[in-house]
Amino acid sequence: MFGLRMREAPAALAAGKASAVVPQPVDVVFDFVARDFFANYQRWCTQVVELEPKGPTPARPGVRARQVTLVRGMRSETTFAVAEVARPHRFVLEGVSEQFRSTYQFEKRSETETEINFSFEMRELDLPMRPFAKLFDMALQEGAEQTVENIRSLLAEGAPYAEAARAS
């Protein structure tokens, strides 16, 4: 009537964020998570049962990968791309087949300690899933906490670099 259009409401977001202090220098933590991502990812993200990089490794912007996850008996396939690698501070993945963003940030606390901050955001939820956004938030928060704890534990226990892991 007045030339106004109704715009669809923005999609609901669901997110999880967590941080931990890792007893390793920032370069070691960054290399373990970002540079050697394709060799180490399944070590801290145990629900990933298949991981197939679609380009050269180590991880660099534009490289895509296919992953298959198994969560509570449900199998899911996702394609994602490395969006940013900013040594030694930031590593970002973005979903291609699903609208998500995973961000790993690294902050030097001392010569022997690094704070890792991890966030996972679902950028879009399908309309039928929007009533369950709070459940997604809880699940993503739990997953984020588990992610940083797994990385912290692996590196605190002296997890070998990818090259050493492949040699054994």
trRosetta pair geometry for C-beta under 8 A, 3 or more apart (Angstrom, degrees):
i j d omega theta_ij theta_ji phi_ij phi_ji
1 4 7.8 -15 56 31 66 90
11 99 8.0 66 87 87 159 152
11 123 7.1 69 83 140 129 56
11 124 4.2 15 122 -132 167 69
11 125 5.7 160 178 35 103 62
11 130 7.7 -133 -158 -91 67 111
12 125 4.9 -30 67 35 94 125
12 130 4.8 127 9 -134 135 92
12 133 4.5 -81 147 -95 142 143
13 121 6.2 -17 -169 -167 112 99
13 122 6.3 162 -158 79 57 70
13 123 6.5 -16 -114 -129 94 31
13 124 8.0 -22 -94 -63 63 25
13 125 7.6 -175 -93 -14 19 103
13 133 7.7 69 75 -154 29 121
14 121 7.5 155 83 -156 46 52
14 122 4.4 15 54 40 91 119
14 125 6.4 76 -11 -60 109 125
14 133 5.3 -157 -74 -159 101 73
14 136 3.5 -38 -140 115 164 119
14 137 4.9 -129 -150 -64 86 63
14 140 5.6 143 142 -3 98 144
15 119 6.4 -1 -173 -173 110 99
15 120 6.6 168 -150 87 62 53
15 121 4.4 -11 -103 -105 102 74
15 122 7.0 -145 -68 22 56 68
15 137 6.6 5 48 -122 47 79
15 140 5.9 -137 169 117 15 146
15 141 7.9 62 114 -66 51 75
16 119 7.0 172 89 -150 49 55
16 120 5.1 4 53 52 92 97
16 137 7.0 149 -68 -165 76 49
16 139 7.6 -100 -55 98 135 45
16 140 3.3 -161 -23 134 112 80
16 141 4.0 -162 -125 -75 98 35
16 142 7.1 -80 -129 28 146 40
16 143 5.7 117 68 59 165 86
16 144 3.5 -172 132 -13 107 124
16 145 7.5 -94 175 -15 119 73
17 117 7.2 -1 -170 -176 96 89
17 118 7.0 171 -149 90 51 53
17 119 4.4 -9 -102 -103 86 89
17 120 7.9 -168 -73 23 49 59
17 141 7.4 -23 31 -118 49 75
17 144 5.6 -69 -81 164 4 162
18 117 7.7 180 95 -150 36 52
18 118 5.6 -9 62 59 78 95
18 141 7.4 117 -52 -164 103 61
18 144 4.1 155 1 133 106 96
18 145 4.4 168 -97 -85 155 52
18 147 6.8 143 58 57 127 93
18 148 4.7 -146 112 10 111 133
18 149 7.9 -46 145 -25 145 81
19 115 6.0 14 -179 180 116 97
19 116 6.4 175 -149 89 67 49
19 117 4.4 -20 -97 -100 105 69
19 118 7.1 166 -85 16 50 68
19 148 6.2 -169 -145 -140 13 165
20 115 7.4 176 90 -149 30 60
20 116 5.8 -7 58 54 77 93
20 148 4.1 155 1 154 115 114
20 149 6.3 150 -68 -79 155 48
20 151 7.3 155 60 73 132 97
20 152 4.4 -79 131 -59 144 138
21 109 6.2 2 -137 -15 109 161
21 113 5.6 1 -178 -173 105 113
21 114 7.2 157 -156 81 58 37
21 115 5.3 -35 -98 -95 70 70
21 116 7.9 161 -101 15 21 71
21 152 7.4 66 77 -123 36 124
22 29 5.2 118 83 -100 148 130
22 113 6.9 153 76 -156 48 60
22 114 4.9 -19 59 65 100 90
22 115 7.6 164 13 -97 78 19
22 116 5.7 41 -16 -11 120 112
22 151 6.7 -56 -90 126 133 94
22 152 5.0 -138 -97 -116 81 71
22 155 5.0 24 -168 82 118 141
22 156 6.9 -130 -153 -55 68 82
23 112 6.4 -2 -170 150 68 92
23 113 5.9 -31 -115 -101 46 78
23 155 7.1 170 57 119 65 97
23 156 5.3 72 36 -110 110 81
24 28 4.2 -102 162 86 119 130
24 29 5.2 144 86 -53 112 88
24 32 7.9 47 100 -4 159 139
24 112 7.1 -57 -131 -173 14 58
24 113 7.5 78 41 -111 28 31
24 114 6.1 -35 77 13 69 113
24 155 4.8 -88 -10 169 139 122
24 156 7.8 -128 -30 -75 98 46
25 28 4.9 93 62 6 79 104
25 29 7.2 -154 95 -4 40 89
25 108 7.6 2 -163 -124 65 98
25 111 6.2 -28 -101 171 101 52
25 112 6.2 -47 -63 -111 72 33
25 113 8.0 2 -90 8 36 17
25 114 6.6 72 163 -42 19 111
26 29 5.8 -59 -147 40 34 109
26 30 6.0 34 157 -19 69 109
26 88 4.9 108 138 129 106 137
26 106 5.3 126 -153 151 94 118
26 107 7.4 -99 -108 123 123 12
26 108 4.3 -65 -40 -82 137 86
26 114 4.5 140 -91 -102 61 120
27 30 5.8 -54 -142 39 29 111
27 31 6.1 29 159 -19 64 108
27 88 5.4 -85 -92 -104 56 151
28 31 6.0 -56 -147 37 26 109
28 32 6.4 27 155 -20 62 109
28 114 7.7 -163 61 -10 85 141
28 155 7.1 127 129 -149 109 121
29 32 5.8 -56 -148 36 29 112
29 33 6.3 11 161 -3 66 112
29 88 7.9 94 69 179 84 112
29 106 5.6 160 101 -131 119 129
29 114 4.3 -130 6 72 153 158
29 116 6.2 -143 174 -67 137 115
29 151 7.7 73 -152 162 94 117
29 155 6.3 15 -101 -120 79 165
30 33 6.3 -69 -144 47 26 98
30 34 5.3 -25 -179 26 69 119
30 35 6.9 65 131 -11 76 98
30 87 6.0 110 159 -137 146 74
30 88 4.0 -122 -33 -152 163 88
30 89 7.7 -4 -101 -21 131 21
30 91 7.3 154 -150 -35 78 120
30 106 5.2 -106 -74 13 91 170
30 114 8.0 -140 -32 -151 77 160
31 34 6.9 -62 -106 57 17 80
31 35 4.4 -26 -141 34 60 127
31 36 6.0 43 159 -1 70 103
31 161 6.9 -25 130 -123 121 107
32 35 7.8 35 -9 48 16 88
32 36 6.0 -38 -137 54 28 116
32 40 5.8 159 -180 -143 69 177
32 151 7.4 135 115 -155 124 96
32 154 7.5 166 176 109 140 120
32 155 6.1 -178 43 -85 175 112
32 159 6.8 88 -138 88 134 121
32 161 7.1 -116 -92 -113 76 63
33 36 7.8 80 41 59 12 75
33 37 6.5 19 156 -89 43 81
33 40 7.1 -102 -101 90 29 136
33 91 6.1 180 122 36 106 155
33 104 5.4 -152 155 158 143 163
33 106 7.6 173 44 -63 141 123
33 116 7.3 145 -48 -131 157 136
33 151 6.4 17 -83 -136 109 136
34 37 5.7 -13 -151 -50 23 106
34 58 8.0 64 131 166 64 117
34 59 6.0 -120 176 67 60 129
34 85 5.8 135 180 -134 124 96
34 87 7.2 -169 95 -90 148 78
34 91 3.8 -150 -100 -86 112 144
34 104 6.8 -159 -65 78 95 134
35 58 4.6 -13 -175 -172 66 151
35 59 6.6 -159 -138 38 19 89
35 87 7.7 43 -60 -97 103 117
36 39 4.6 -51 179 48 92 114
36 40 5.0 68 117 -9 99 115
36 58 6.3 -59 -77 -124 42 111
36 59 7.9 -83 -1 1 5 100
36 161 6.4 177 -51 -168 164 76
36 162 3.7 -169 -156 -21 131 131
37 40 6.4 -81 -135 51 20 91
37 41 5.4 38 175 -54 68 104
37 57 8.0 -142 59 -142 81 108
37 58 7.3 106 22 -168 82 82
37 59 4.2 26 29 -32 126 141
37 82 7.6 146 55 -94 160 119
37 91 7.2 176 -72 179 130 144
38 41 6.4 -15 -115 -1 23 116
38 51 6.5 179 -152 138 73 124
38 53 4.8 -17 -120 -49 146 128
38 57 4.8 -92 37 -114 142 139
38 58 7.4 -169 21 -139 104 50
38 59 6.3 157 -22 -59 93 91
38 65 6.9 -168 -105 -99 105 144
39 57 7.5 125 -32 165 90 150
39 162 3.3 71 101 -136 155 127
39 165 6.6 141 162 66 116 129
39 166 6.9 -70 -144 -49 128 108
40 43 5.0 -54 -167 26 64 123
40 44 6.9 27 151 -1 89 99
40 154 7.9 132 -166 145 113 159
40 159 7.7 90 -135 145 119 137
40 162 5.8 -101 -44 -77 93 99
40 165 7.7 128 -87 18 80 161
41 44 6.9 -78 -161 46 32 86
41 45 5.6 -25 168 33 75 116
41 48 6.3 -15 129 59 102 162
41 51 6.0 142 75 -117 127 164
42 45 6.3 -72 -114 68 30 78
42 46 7.0 74 -180 -108 64 39
42 48 4.9 -119 -105 84 79 110
42 49 8.0 105 -133 -96 120 16
42 51 5.8 -138 -51 -6 111 135
43 46 7.8 -11 180 -75 16 74
43 150 7.6 164 126 158 67 114
43 154 6.0 85 140 -112 119 151
43 159 7.0 115 155 -153 150 143
44 147 6.2 72 147 -153 112 61
44 150 3.8 140 -150 116 81 120
44 151 4.8 20 -122 -66 153 70
44 154 6.0 -93 -77 -10 97 142
45 48 4.8 47 112 -4 104 114
45 147 6.6 7 -83 -113 87 91
45 150 7.4 158 -57 82 42 157
46 150 7.5 -156 -20 -127 97 152
47 69 4.8 34 134 -161 98 98
47 70 5.9 -150 -167 62 74 56
47 71 5.1 26 -158 -76 140 83
48 51 5.6 35 160 -57 125 107
48 67 5.3 -50 -139 -166 109 118
48 68 7.2 111 -159 73 61 47
48 69 5.4 -45 -94 -96 52 78
49 68 5.4 -56 65 98 90 96
49 69 6.7 133 8 -128 84 24
49 70 4.9 40 -24 -5 131 112
49 75 7.9 -56 37 -126 137 94
50 66 7.5 -18 119 114 105 89
50 67 6.5 161 89 -156 66 45
50 68 3.9 32 43 33 108 110
51 65 6.3 2 -171 174 80 127
51 66 7.6 166 -151 86 36 53
51 67 5.1 0 -105 -108 71 86
51 68 7.9 -131 -59 27 45 67
52 65 6.2 160 82 -161 46 76
52 66 4.6 -7 59 56 103 95
52 67 7.6 -174 23 -76 67 43
53 56 7.9 -72 142 86 131 7
53 57 5.5 74 97 -58 176 107
53 63 6.2 -10 -162 169 104 116
53 64 7.7 137 -162 91 56 43
53 65 4.7 -40 -104 -99 50 100
54 63 7.0 161 66 -175 69 68
54 64 4.3 -17 52 81 124 91
54 65 6.0 -168 1 -89 83 36
54 66 6.7 78 -45 -15 109 88
55 62 7.2 -50 80 114 178 82
55 63 4.0 -139 67 -131 127 83
55 64 6.3 94 -8 33 112 63
56 60 7.2 1 85 26 96 119
56 63 6.7 -107 59 -102 56 124
57 63 7.3 110 -85 -161 57 161
59 63 6.0 -143 -144 57 57 139
59 82 4.9 158 -175 -95 98 150
59 85 6.2 158 116 -82 93 134
59 91 7.4 57 108 -152 142 118
60 63 5.6 91 57 -17 65 117
60 82 6.2 123 87 94 21 149
60 85 5.9 -81 -128 14 46 148
61 82 5.5 -129 -105 112 30 96
61 83 6.5 7 -130 170 87 17
61 84 6.2 22 -91 -95 108 28
61 85 5.9 -134 -41 10 79 94
62 81 6.5 -28 -150 -172 20 116
62 82 6.6 -27 33 68 30 89
63 81 6.8 155 82 -154 38 70
63 82 4.8 25 53 18 87 119
64 79 6.1 9 -178 -178 113 100
64 80 6.9 169 -150 91 68 34
64 81 4.7 -37 -95 -94 73 81
64 82 7.8 -133 -73 7 31 71
64 96 6.4 4 -133 -23 117 152
65 79 7.2 173 87 -149 39 60
65 80 6.0 -15 59 62 84 79
65 81 7.7 156 15 -93 68 35
65 82 8.0 63 -6 -33 105 85
66 77 6.6 -4 -174 -170 98 99
66 78 7.4 162 -154 85 54 41
66 79 5.3 -29 -98 -97 70 78
67 77 7.2 168 88 -149 44 53
67 78 5.4 -14 61 62 90 88
67 79 7.9 160 18 -92 68 30
67 80 7.0 -4 7 13 112 107
68 75 6.4 -4 -177 -169 101 94
68 76 7.1 162 -155 81 56 41
68 77 5.1 -23 -100 -96 77 76
69 75 7.3 163 84 -150 47 46
69 76 5.1 -14 58 59 93 93
69 78 7.2 11 -1 8 108 111
70 73 7.2 3 -177 -115 89 13
70 74 7.2 162 -153 76 50 38
70 75 5.4 -15 -100 -96 77 70
70 76 7.9 173 -80 19 33 71
71 74 5.6 -27 70 59 73 90
71 76 7.1 -14 21 11 104 117
77 97 7.6 -9 118 88 77 163
78 95 6.4 -61 -174 -133 115 101
78 97 5.5 -163 -149 62 55 116
78 98 5.4 -47 -131 10 109 119
79 95 7.5 100 84 -164 54 63
79 96 4.3 -52 107 63 99 115
79 97 4.3 93 35 -16 90 110
80 93 5.0 34 156 173 133 108
80 94 6.3 168 -161 86 87 33
80 95 5.1 -53 -103 -104 89 44
80 96 5.8 180 -107 0 26 85
80 97 7.8 -82 -58 23 55 82
80 100 7.6 -52 -105 70 118 100
80 102 7.8 15 -164 16 154 113
81 93 7.0 161 80 -156 35 67
81 94 5.7 -19 61 62 86 84
81 96 5.5 82 -19 -53 99 112
82 85 6.4 7 169 -42 122 104
82 91 7.8 -50 -148 -169 97 84
82 92 7.5 109 -169 83 56 56
82 93 6.1 -45 -104 -102 46 71
83 92 4.4 -58 69 107 106 103
83 93 6.3 149 5 -127 94 14
83 94 4.3 69 -52 -9 131 109
83 101 7.5 -26 11 -135 156 93
84 90 6.0 -16 121 121 120 108
84 91 6.9 -176 94 -144 74 27
84 92 4.0 34 41 35 101 112
85 90 7.8 177 -149 96 22 67
85 91 5.8 18 -113 -115 64 76
85 92 8.0 -135 -58 29 43 69
86 89 5.2 -39 110 62 102 94
86 90 4.2 19 51 53 112 96
86 91 7.5 -149 33 -65 66 47
88 106 5.7 -73 146 87 80 136
88 108 7.8 64 95 -52 124 102
89 105 6.5 -8 167 -154 69 73
89 106 5.7 -145 -136 59 30 83
89 107 7.5 46 -135 -80 80 55
90 103 7.0 -25 -159 -166 94 92
90 104 7.1 149 -155 85 45 60
90 105 5.3 -9 -102 -108 77 71
90 106 7.2 -147 -61 20 37 79
91 103 7.6 151 82 -157 50 47
91 104 4.4 -7 60 59 98 108
91 106 7.9 44 -1 -15 96 108
92 101 6.7 -13 -168 -170 100 94
92 102 7.0 161 -154 85 50 56
92 103 5.0 -7 -107 -106 86 75
92 104 7.5 -158 -72 27 44 66
93 101 7.1 161 85 -155 56 46
93 102 4.4 5 54 53 103 103
93 103 8.0 -152 29 -68 64 40
94 100 7.2 172 -156 88 47 52
94 101 5.3 -10 -108 -105 74 77
94 102 7.9 -155 -71 25 34 67
95 98 4.2 -69 -179 78 146 69
95 99 5.6 -162 75 -107 125 8
95 100 4.0 76 -21 39 129 78
95 101 7.2 -99 3 -57 84 45
95 123 7.8 -158 42 18 117 111
98 122 7.8 -52 157 -134 108 86
99 122 6.8 77 93 -173 80 60
99 123 4.0 -98 149 64 105 103
99 124 4.0 46 64 21 147 107
100 120 6.7 -3 -176 -174 115 83
100 121 6.3 164 -155 86 65 53
100 122 5.4 -34 -99 -105 90 51
100 123 6.3 -167 -91 0 29 87
101 119 7.8 8 106 106 89 95
101 120 7.5 171 86 -150 49 42
101 121 4.9 -3 54 54 92 102
101 123 6.3 68 -8 -46 99 112
102 118 7.4 -12 -170 -167 86 90
102 119 7.3 175 -149 89 44 51
102 120 5.1 -6 -104 -104 78 79
103 117 7.9 -11 114 110 94 87
103 118 7.1 164 87 -151 56 44
103 119 4.9 2 53 53 100 93
103 120 8.0 -169 22 -73 65 39
103 121 8.0 19 1 1 104 103
104 116 6.5 -23 -165 -165 90 101
104 117 7.5 147 -160 79 41 52
104 118 5.5 -8 -105 -103 68 81
105 116 7.2 147 77 -159 50 50
105 117 4.3 -13 59 60 103 102
105 118 7.7 -166 23 -71 69 37
106 114 5.6 -14 -164 -177 95 122
106 115 7.4 150 -157 79 44 52
106 116 5.8 -15 -101 -103 70 71
106 117 7.9 -155 -66 23 28 73
107 114 6.8 145 72 -164 43 68
107 115 4.4 -15 62 59 101 101
107 116 8.0 -173 23 -76 72 28
107 117 7.2 38 -4 -8 109 106
108 113 7.9 108 -169 87 51 59
108 114 6.1 -40 -105 -108 43 76
109 113 4.0 -48 68 103 117 105
109 114 6.2 -173 7 -100 92 18
109 115 5.3 98 -52 -25 111 92
110 113 4.7 45 39 34 93 97
116 148 5.7 177 94 -134 110 100
116 151 6.2 -64 79 101 167 142
116 152 7.4 -153 35 -66 125 86
117 148 8.0 -10 -123 -97 21 137
118 144 5.5 180 102 -157 104 88
118 147 5.3 -123 121 101 165 128
118 148 5.1 -163 14 -62 126 100
118 151 8.0 139 -46 11 140 144
119 144 6.7 6 -119 -126 34 136
120 140 5.4 -144 86 -163 111 106
120 143 6.5 -38 37 98 153 118
120 144 5.6 -153 14 -77 103 99
120 147 7.8 124 -31 -9 123 156
122 125 6.1 61 131 -65 128 84
122 136 6.2 -52 20 165 149 137
122 140 7.0 -126 -15 -76 103 148
125 129 4.5 -124 178 93 101 111
125 130 5.2 137 104 -81 122 64
125 132 8.0 -161 -171 67 141 81
125 133 6.1 -140 2 -92 170 90
125 136 6.8 -142 -99 -10 133 168
126 129 4.8 78 60 12 80 108
126 130 7.5 -125 94 -31 41 80
127 130 5.8 -32 -153 -6 35 118
128 131 7.9 -47 175 17 40 98
129 132 5.4 -68 -170 47 63 108
129 133 7.5 102 136 -65 77 64
129 136 7.3 63 164 -49 111 134
130 133 5.7 -2 -163 -42 49 107
132 135 4.5 -43 -177 38 86 119
132 136 6.1 94 124 -25 85 93
133 136 5.5 -53 -151 36 36 114
133 137 6.4 43 150 -24 67 101
134 137 5.3 -45 -149 31 36 118
134 138 6.6 37 152 -19 64 101
135 138 5.7 -50 -149 34 34 111
135 139 6.4 31 153 -15 65 107
136 139 5.8 -58 -146 41 31 109
136 140 6.0 27 157 -16 67 111
137 140 5.9 -60 -143 41 25 107
137 141 6.1 28 157 -22 64 108
138 141 5.8 -53 -146 34 28 112
138 142 6.4 29 155 -17 62 106
139 142 5.8 -54 -150 37 31 112
139 143 6.3 30 152 -18 64 109
140 143 5.4 -53 -145 39 34 114
140 144 6.2 38 155 -23 66 103
141 144 5.7 -51 -146 34 30 111
141 145 6.5 29 155 -16 63 105
142 145 5.9 -57 -150 37 29 110
142 146 6.3 27 153 -17 64 109
143 146 5.7 -56 -145 39 31 111
143 147 6.2 39 154 -28 65 104
144 147 5.6 -49 -149 28 31 116
144 148 6.8 19 160 -8 64 102
145 148 6.5 -59 -150 40 29 100
145 149 6.2 25 155 -15 65 113
146 149 5.7 -60 -143 42 30 111
146 150 6.0 32 158 -22 67 108
147 150 6.0 -59 -149 34 24 108
147 151 6.5 19 156 -13 62 107
148 151 5.7 -53 -145 39 35 110
148 152 6.0 38 155 -21 67 107
149 152 5.6 -53 -144 38 30 113
149 153 6.1 30 157 -20 65 108
150 153 5.8 -54 -144 37 28 110
150 154 6.3 29 158 -19 64 107
151 154 5.9 -55 -146 36 29 110
151 155 6.3 14 161 -6 64 111
152 155 6.3 -69 -149 45 24 100
152 156 5.8 25 158 -22 66 114
153 156 5.7 -55 -137 37 27 111
153 157 6.2 18 163 -11 63 111
154 157 6.2 -68 -152 42 24 104
154 159 3.9 14 166 -43 87 145
155 158 7.5 51 -173 -75 35 17
155 159 5.6 -59 -81 25 41 107
159 165 7.8 0 173 -71 83 122
160 163 8.0 -110 152 68 102 57
160 164 3.6 -110 175 91 126 124
160 165 4.9 162 86 -56 110 76
160 168 7.3 111 45 -8 163 132
161 164 5.0 90 56 12 75 101
161 165 6.9 -139 98 -8 36 91
162 165 5.5 -56 -143 37 31 113
162 166 6.3 31 158 -20 66 104
163 166 6.0 -56 -151 34 28 108
163 167 6.6 26 152 -20 62 108
164 167 5.7 -56 -149 34 34 112
164 168 6.7 29 157 -21 66 105
165 168 6.2 -59 -154 30 31 107
